[in-house]
Amino acid sequence: MNEAVSMGAIAMLASMGLIVVIALVAAGLLSFFEKRIDHGDEH
């Protein structure tokens, strides 16, 4: 019982962490590409 609960909690935390990491990476890539596109016309 205890092991199952701890495993479930770890799985939930891991999935939440993955979602947060993916969201942060996506936001960073979007801002990075937007800046590149904005400065692309200058070259």
PQR file of N, CA, C, O and H, with PARSE charges and radii, in Angstrom:
ATOM      1  N   MET A   1       0.853  -1.190   0.000 -0.4000 1.5000
ATOM      2  CA  MET A   1       0.000   0.000   0.000 -0.0000 2.0000
ATOM      3  C   MET A   1       0.895   1.248   0.000  0.5500 1.7000
ATOM      4  O   MET A   1       0.740   2.141  -0.833 -0.5500 1.4000
ATOM      5  N   ASN A   2       1.834   1.287   0.953 -0.4000 1.5000
ATOM      6  CA  ASN A   2       2.686   2.468   1.064 -0.0000 2.0000
ATOM      7  C   ASN A   2       3.530   2.666  -0.193  0.5500 1.7000
ATOM      8  O   ASN A   2       3.657   3.783  -0.696 -0.5500 1.4000
ATOM      9  H   ASN A   2       1.960   0.562   1.630  0.4000 1.0000
ATOM     10  N   GLU A   3       4.108   1.566  -0.696 -0.4000 1.5000
ATOM     11  CA  GLU A   3       4.950   1.683  -1.886 -0.0000 2.0000
ATOM     12  C   GLU A   3       4.142   2.181  -3.080  0.5500 1.7000
ATOM     13  O   GLU A   3       4.617   3.010  -3.856 -0.5500 1.4000
ATOM     14  H   GLU A   3       4.005   0.659  -0.288  0.4000 1.0000
ATOM     15  N   ALA A   4       2.923   1.673  -3.223 -0.4000 1.5000
ATOM     16  CA  ALA A   4       2.088   2.090  -4.352 -0.0000 2.0000
ATOM     17  C   ALA A   4       1.784   3.584  -4.257  0.5500 1.7000
ATOM     18  O   ALA A   4       1.822   4.301  -5.257 -0.5500 1.4000
ATOM     19  H   ALA A   4       2.537   0.999  -2.593  0.4000 1.0000
ATOM     20  N   VAL A   5       1.483   4.041  -3.038 -0.4000 1.5000
ATOM     21  CA  VAL A   5       1.164   5.466  -2.862 -0.0000 2.0000
ATOM     22  C   VAL A   5       2.377   6.321  -3.197  0.5500 1.7000
ATOM     23  O   VAL A   5       2.257   7.328  -3.896 -0.5500 1.4000
ATOM     24  H   VAL A   5       1.452   3.458  -2.226  0.4000 1.0000
ATOM     25  N   SER A   6       3.551   5.920  -2.697 -0.4000 1.5000
ATOM     26  CA  SER A   6       4.759   6.712  -2.961 -0.0000 2.0000
ATOM     27  C   SER A   6       5.074   6.692  -4.457  0.5500 1.7000
ATOM     28  O   SER A   6       5.458   7.716  -5.021 -0.5500 1.4000
ATOM     29  H   SER A   6       3.649   5.103  -2.130  0.4000 1.0000
ATOM     30  N   MET A   7       4.912   5.535  -5.100 -0.4000 1.5000
ATOM     31  CA  MET A   7       5.167   5.459  -6.537 -0.0000 2.0000
ATOM     32  C   MET A   7       4.206   6.362  -7.298  0.5500 1.7000
ATOM     33  O   MET A   7       4.603   7.049  -8.239 -0.5500 1.4000
ATOM     34  H   MET A   7       4.600   4.704  -4.641  0.4000 1.0000
ATOM     35  N   GLY A   8       2.940   6.358  -6.887 -0.4000 1.5000
ATOM     36  CA  GLY A   8       1.957   7.221  -7.548 -0.0000 2.0000
ATOM     37  C   GLY A   8       2.326   8.686  -7.376  0.5500 1.7000
ATOM     38  O   GLY A   8       2.230   9.473  -8.318 -0.5500 1.4000
ATOM     39  H   GLY A   8       2.617   5.800  -6.123  0.4000 1.0000
ATOM     40  N   ALA A   9       2.749   9.049  -6.168 -0.4000 1.5000
ATOM     41  CA  ALA A   9       3.135  10.444  -5.917 -0.0000 2.0000
ATOM     42  C   ALA A   9       4.345  10.814  -6.762  0.5500 1.7000
ATOM     43  O   ALA A   9       4.403  11.901  -7.337 -0.5500 1.4000
ATOM     44  H   ALA A   9       2.827   8.410  -5.403  0.4000 1.0000
ATOM     45  N   ILE A  10       5.315   9.901  -6.834 -0.4000 1.5000
ATOM     46  CA  ILE A  10       6.514  10.173  -7.637 -0.0000 2.0000
ATOM     47  C   ILE A  10       6.126  10.317  -9.109  0.5500 1.7000
ATOM     48  O   ILE A  10       6.630  11.201  -9.801 -0.5500 1.4000
ATOM     49  H   ILE A  10       5.268   9.018  -6.367  0.4000 1.0000
ATOM     50  N   ALA A  11       5.235   9.452  -9.586 -0.4000 1.5000
ATOM     51  CA  ALA A  11       4.812   9.531 -10.983 -0.0000 2.0000
ATOM     52  C   ALA A  11       4.114  10.859 -11.252  0.5500 1.7000
ATOM     53  O   ALA A  11       4.356  11.492 -12.279 -0.5500 1.4000
ATOM     54  H   ALA A  11       4.826   8.733  -9.024  0.4000 1.0000
ATOM     55  N   MET A  12       3.244  11.284 -10.328 -0.4000 1.5000
ATOM     56  CA  MET A  12       2.541  12.561 -10.503 -0.0000 2.0000
ATOM     57  C   MET A  12       3.538  13.716 -10.527  0.5500 1.7000
ATOM     58  O   MET A  12       3.448  14.601 -11.378 -0.5500 1.4000
ATOM     59  H   MET A  12       3.047  10.770  -9.493  0.4000 1.0000
ATOM     60  N   LEU A  13       4.493  13.705  -9.585 -0.4000 1.5000
ATOM     61  CA  LEU A  13       5.495  14.782  -9.541 -0.0000 2.0000
ATOM     62  C   LEU A  13       6.333  14.768 -10.816  0.5500 1.7000
ATOM     63  O   LEU A  13       6.630  15.824 -11.375 -0.5500 1.4000
ATOM     64  H   LEU A  13       4.565  12.987  -8.893  0.4000 1.0000
ATOM     65  N   ALA A  14       6.715  13.580 -11.278 -0.4000 1.5000
ATOM     66  CA  ALA A  14       7.536  13.482 -12.485 -0.0000 2.0000
ATOM     67  C   ALA A  14       6.778  14.019 -13.693  0.5500 1.7000
ATOM     68  O   ALA A  14       7.337  14.768 -14.494 -0.5500 1.4000
ATOM     69  H   ALA A  14       6.473  12.722 -10.824  0.4000 1.0000
ATOM     70  N   SER A  15       5.506  13.641 -13.829 -0.4000 1.5000
ATOM     71  CA  SER A  15       4.721  14.114 -14.975 -0.0000 2.0000
ATOM     72  C   SER A  15       4.544  15.627 -14.908  0.5500 1.7000
ATOM     73  O   SER A  15       4.646  16.312 -15.926 -0.5500 1.4000
ATOM     74  H   SER A  15       5.052  13.032 -13.179  0.4000 1.0000
ATOM     75  N   MET A  16       4.278  16.153 -13.707 -0.4000 1.5000
ATOM     76  CA  MET A  16       4.128  17.603 -13.555 -0.0000 2.0000
ATOM     77  C   MET A  16       5.439  18.304 -13.898  0.5500 1.7000
ATOM     78  O   MET A  16       5.438  19.329 -14.580 -0.5500 1.4000
ATOM     79  H   MET A  16       4.195  15.597 -12.880  0.4000 1.0000
ATOM     80  N   GLY A  17       6.557  17.751 -13.425 -0.4000 1.5000
ATOM     81  CA  GLY A  17       7.860  18.347 -13.726 -0.0000 2.0000
ATOM     82  C   GLY A  17       8.128  18.334 -15.221  0.5500 1.7000
ATOM     83  O   GLY A  17       8.628  19.314 -15.773 -0.5500 1.4000
ATOM     84  H   GLY A  17       6.557  16.919 -12.871  0.4000 1.0000
ATOM     85  N   LEU A  18       7.795  17.219 -15.885 -0.4000 1.5000
ATOM     86  CA  LEU A  18       8.002  17.138 -17.332 -0.0000 2.0000
ATOM     87  C   LEU A  18       7.182  18.201 -18.043  0.5500 1.7000
ATOM     88  O   LEU A  18       7.675  18.869 -18.951 -0.5500 1.4000
ATOM     89  H   LEU A  18       7.388  16.423 -15.437  0.4000 1.0000
ATOM     90  N   ILE A  19       5.915  18.360 -17.626 -0.4000 1.5000
ATOM     91  CA  ILE A  19       5.048  19.358 -18.260 -0.0000 2.0000
ATOM     92  C   ILE A  19       5.643  20.752 -18.077  0.5500 1.7000
ATOM     93  O   ILE A  19       5.668  21.548 -19.015 -0.5500 1.4000
ATOM     94  H   ILE A  19       5.514  17.817 -16.888  0.4000 1.0000
ATOM     95  N   VAL A  20       6.125  21.045 -16.865 -0.4000 1.5000
ATOM     96  CA  VAL A  20       6.708  22.372 -16.597 -0.0000 2.0000
ATOM     97  C   VAL A  20       7.953  22.580 -17.454  0.5500 1.7000
ATOM     98  O   VAL A  20       8.130  23.644 -18.048 -0.5500 1.4000
ATOM     99  H   VAL A  20       6.105  20.398 -16.102  0.4000 1.0000
ATOM    100  N   VAL A  21       8.814  21.567 -17.519 -0.4000 1.5000
ATOM    101  CA  VAL A  21      10.045  21.685 -18.311 -0.0000 2.0000
ATOM    102  C   VAL A  21       9.702  21.896 -19.783  0.5500 1.7000
ATOM    103  O   VAL A  21      10.287  22.757 -20.440 -0.5500 1.4000
ATOM    104  H   VAL A  21       8.670  20.703 -17.037  0.4000 1.0000
ATOM    105  N   ILE A  22       8.753  21.113 -20.304 -0.4000 1.5000
ATOM    106  CA  ILE A  22       8.364  21.244 -21.712 -0.0000 2.0000
ATOM    107  C   ILE A  22       7.812  22.641 -21.970  0.5500 1.7000
ATOM    108  O   ILE A  22       8.129  23.258 -22.987 -0.5500 1.4000
ATOM    109  H   ILE A  22       8.277  20.414 -19.770  0.4000 1.0000
ATOM    110  N   ALA A  23       6.977  23.145 -21.044 -0.4000 1.5000
ATOM    111  CA  ALA A  23       6.396  24.484 -21.218 -0.0000 2.0000
ATOM    112  C   ALA A  23       7.501  25.537 -21.221  0.5500 1.7000
ATOM    113  O   ALA A  23       7.485  26.448 -22.050 -0.5500 1.4000
ATOM    114  H   ALA A  23       6.719  22.644 -20.218  0.4000 1.0000
ATOM    115  N   LEU A  24       8.462  25.421 -20.300 -0.4000 1.5000
ATOM    116  CA  LEU A  24       9.557  26.402 -20.240 -0.0000 2.0000
ATOM    117  C   LEU A  24      10.388  26.343 -21.519  0.5500 1.7000
ATOM    118  O   LEU A  24      10.728  27.384 -22.082 -0.5500 1.4000
ATOM    119  H   LEU A  24       8.475  24.681 -19.627  0.4000 1.0000
ATOM    120  N   VAL A  25      10.717  25.145 -21.982 -0.4000 1.5000
ATOM    121  CA  VAL A  25      11.518  25.004 -23.203 -0.0000 2.0000
ATOM    122  C   VAL A  25      10.760  25.577 -24.396  0.5500 1.7000
ATOM    123  O   VAL A  25      11.341  26.278 -25.224 -0.5500 1.4000
ATOM    124  H   VAL A  25      10.440  24.299 -21.525  0.4000 1.0000
ATOM    125  N   ALA A  26       9.462  25.280 -24.486 -0.4000 1.5000
ATOM    126  CA  ALA A  26       8.662  25.795 -25.600 -0.0000 2.0000
ATOM    127  C   ALA A  26       8.637  27.320 -25.569  0.5500 1.7000
ATOM    128  O   ALA A  26       8.791  27.962 -26.607 -0.5500 1.4000
ATOM    129  H   ALA A  26       8.989  24.710 -23.813  0.4000 1.0000
ATOM    130  N   ALA A  27       8.443  27.906 -24.382 -0.4000 1.5000
ATOM    131  CA  ALA A  27       8.409  29.372 -24.271 -0.0000 2.0000
ATOM    132  C   ALA A  27       9.763  29.954 -24.662  0.5500 1.7000
ATOM    133  O   ALA A  27       9.821  30.956 -25.375 -0.5500 1.4000
ATOM    134  H   ALA A  27       8.318  27.384 -23.538  0.4000 1.0000
ATOM    135  N   GLY A  28      10.844  29.341 -24.207 -0.4000 1.5000
ATOM    136  CA  GLY A  28      12.173  29.835 -24.551 -0.0000 2.0000
ATOM    137  C   GLY A  28      12.427  29.753 -26.048  0.5500 1.7000
ATOM    138  O   GLY A  28      12.954  30.694 -26.641 -0.5500 1.4000
ATOM    139  H   GLY A  28      10.797  28.527 -23.628  0.4000 1.0000
ATOM    140  N   LEU A  29      12.056  28.631 -26.668 -0.4000 1.5000
ATOM    141  CA  LEU A  29      12.252  28.487 -28.110 -0.0000 2.0000
ATOM    142  C   LEU A  29      11.418  29.508 -28.871  0.5500 1.7000
ATOM    143  O   LEU A  29      11.893  30.099 -29.841 -0.5500 1.4000
ATOM    144  H   LEU A  29      11.627  27.866 -26.187  0.4000 1.0000
ATOM    145  N   LEU A  30      10.174  29.719 -28.438 -0.4000 1.5000
ATOM    146  CA  LEU A  30       9.311  30.689 -29.122 -0.0000 2.0000
ATOM    147  C   LEU A  30       9.927  32.078 -29.060  0.5500 1.7000
ATOM    148  O   LEU A  30      10.023  32.754 -30.084 -0.5500 1.4000
ATOM    149  H   LEU A  30       9.788  29.239 -27.651  0.4000 1.0000
ATOM    150  N   SER A  31      10.346  32.515 -27.876 -0.4000 1.5000
ATOM    151  CA  SER A  31      10.942  33.851 -27.737 -0.0000 2.0000
ATOM    152  C   SER A  31      12.240  33.920 -28.543  0.5500 1.7000
ATOM    153  O   SER A  31      12.516  34.937 -29.180 -0.5500 1.4000
ATOM    154  H   SER A  31      10.267  31.966 -27.044  0.4000 1.0000
ATOM    155  N   PHE A  32      13.039  32.853 -28.521 -0.4000 1.5000
ATOM    156  CA  PHE A  32      14.302  32.834 -29.263 -0.0000 2.0000
ATOM    157  C   PHE A  32      14.046  32.983 -30.763  0.5500 1.7000
ATOM    158  O   PHE A  32      14.697  33.789 -31.427 -0.5500 1.4000
ATOM    159  H   PHE A  32      12.815  32.027 -28.003  0.4000 1.0000
ATOM    160  N   PHE A  33      13.103  32.210 -31.295 -0.4000 1.5000
ATOM    161  CA  PHE A  33      12.819  32.283 -32.730 -0.0000 2.0000
ATOM    162  C   PHE A  33      12.184  33.614 -33.095  0.5500 1.7000
ATOM    163  O   PHE A  33      12.444  34.142 -34.176 -0.5500 1.4000
ATOM    164  H   PHE A  33      12.573  31.555 -30.756  0.4000 1.0000
ATOM    165  N   GLU A  34      11.346  34.173 -32.203 -0.4000 1.5000
ATOM    166  CA  GLU A  34      10.742  35.475 -32.484 -0.0000 2.0000
ATOM    167  C   GLU A  34      11.829  36.539 -32.594  0.5500 1.7000
ATOM    168  O   GLU A  34      11.790  37.380 -33.492 -0.5500 1.4000
ATOM    169  H   GLU A  34      11.135  33.744 -31.325  0.4000 1.0000
ATOM    170  N   LYS A  35      12.803  36.504 -31.679 -0.4000 1.5000
ATOM    171  CA  LYS A  35      13.902  37.471 -31.744 -0.0000 2.0000
ATOM    172  C   LYS A  35      14.697  37.276 -33.031  0.5500 1.7000
ATOM    173  O   LYS A  35      15.059  38.252 -33.688 -0.5500 1.4000
ATOM    174  H   LYS A  35      12.835  35.821 -30.949  0.4000 1.0000
ATOM    175  N   ARG A  36      14.973  36.027 -33.396 -0.4000 1.5000
ATOM    176  CA  ARG A  36      15.741  35.758 -34.625 -0.0000 2.0000
ATOM    177  C   ARG A  36      14.976  36.267 -35.833  0.5500 1.7000
ATOM    178  O   ARG A  36      15.569  36.853 -36.738 -0.5500 1.4000
ATOM    179  H   ARG A  36      14.679  35.234 -32.862  0.4000 1.0000
ATOM    180  N   ILE A  37      13.664  36.051 -35.859 -0.4000 1.5000
ATOM    181  CA  ILE A  37      12.862  36.499 -37.003 -0.0000 2.0000
ATOM    182  C   ILE A  37      12.847  38.025 -37.059  0.5500 1.7000
ATOM    183  O   ILE A  37      12.941  38.610 -38.138 -0.5500 1.4000
ATOM    184  H   ILE A  37      13.183  35.575 -35.124  0.4000 1.0000
ATOM    185  N   ASP A  38      12.728  38.669 -35.893 -0.4000 1.5000
ATOM    186  CA  ASP A  38      12.695  40.135 -35.872 -0.0000 2.0000
ATOM    187  C   ASP A  38      14.014  40.710 -36.380  0.5500 1.7000
ATOM    188  O   ASP A  38      14.014  41.690 -37.124 -0.5500 1.4000
ATOM    189  H   ASP A  38      12.651  38.193 -35.016  0.4000 1.0000
ATOM    190  N   HIS A  39      15.146  40.104 -35.983 -0.4000 1.5000
ATOM    191  CA  HIS A  39      16.446  40.624 -36.385 -0.0000 2.0000
ATOM    192  C   HIS A  39      16.895  40.040 -37.726  0.5500 1.7000
ATOM    193  O   HIS A  39      17.946  40.422 -38.240 -0.5500 1.4000
ATOM    194  H   HIS A  39      15.146  39.308 -35.378  0.4000 1.0000
ATOM    195  N   GLY A  40      16.123  39.130 -38.292 -0.4000 1.5000
ATOM    196  CA  GLY A  40      16.524  38.513 -39.552 -0.0000 2.0000
ATOM    197  C   GLY A  40      16.468  39.503 -40.706  0.5500 1.7000
ATOM    198  O   GLY A  40      17.262  39.399 -41.641 -0.5500 1.4000
ATOM    199  H   GLY A  40      15.269  38.819 -37.875  0.4000 1.0000
ATOM    200  N   ASP A  41      15.540  40.467 -40.660 -0.4000 1.5000
ATOM    201  CA  ASP A  41      15.418  41.426 -41.762 -0.0000 2.0000
ATOM    202  C   ASP A  41      16.592  42.408 -41.785  0.5500 1.7000
ATOM    203  O   ASP A  41      16.918  42.953 -42.840 -0.5500 1.4000
ATOM    204  H   ASP A  41      14.895  40.552 -39.901  0.4000 1.0000
ATOM    205  N   GLU A  42      17.222  42.636 -40.644 -0.4000 1.5000
ATOM    206  CA  GLU A  42      18.323  43.599 -40.598 -0.0000 2.0000
ATOM    207  C   GLU A  42      19.523  43.098 -41.394  0.5500 1.7000
ATOM    208  O   GLU A  42      20.234  43.892 -42.010 -0.5500 1.4000
ATOM    209  H   GLU A  42      16.957  42.193 -39.788  0.4000 1.0000
ATOM    210  N   HIS A  43      19.755  41.766 -41.384 -0.4000 1.5000
ATOM    211  CA  HIS A  43      20.913  41.230 -42.111 -0.0000 2.0000
ATOM    212  C   HIS A  43      20.629  41.270 -43.568  0.5500 1.7000
ATOM    213  O   HIS A  43      21.469  40.866 -44.372 -0.5500 1.4000
ATOM    214  H   HIS A  43      19.177  41.121 -40.884  0.4000 1.0000
TER
END
